Amino acid sequence: MSKKSLNIEFVEYDSTNGLDKDLLTLINCAEDNLQNAYAPYSNFKVSAVCKMENGEIIAGTNQENGAYPSGLCAERVAVFAAKSKFPNQNIDKIVITTEQSNTFPVSPCGACRQVLIEYEITQNQPIELILKSGNSKIWKFKSIADILPFAFDGSSILKKWQIHKYLF
């Protein structure tokens, strides 16, 4: 038996002071976009903004539905829209914001983490992640892998399927 440890590095900002203009623009865009969230059940509005490698900015918000779980999180709305509109462009950054003021930002749910890591793996390039909730501190991660270090990447399914298709 051996004991292992895992370190996760990120940058923490106390406020938007000192952020570069590009990042501040993305945070402001995400915060402005919160008004488009459809969250009549939870009243927990979330906005996500993707910056593509071509400079395009794609925004998404959470979309709830009375027939739970038919809704969708803001992160997946933004990423799916971004990759639908620009399928050959990499996602450089994603900013995720909420209205709730917390000491620390709210992080993506497990399903959103899995979707985000899938695109990061597929594009073979890190997606920078920025999290902010109301007037919380701002957390900036270099990669989605930083918040999902033991990610499931689907490679075992693909290999199994490739073998399986030859059996029939």
Summary of the structure (lengths in Angstrom):
residues: 168
radius of gyration: 17.3
end to end distance: 42.5
largest distance: 60.8
contacts: 488
relative contact order: 0.16
helix: 33%
strand: 21%
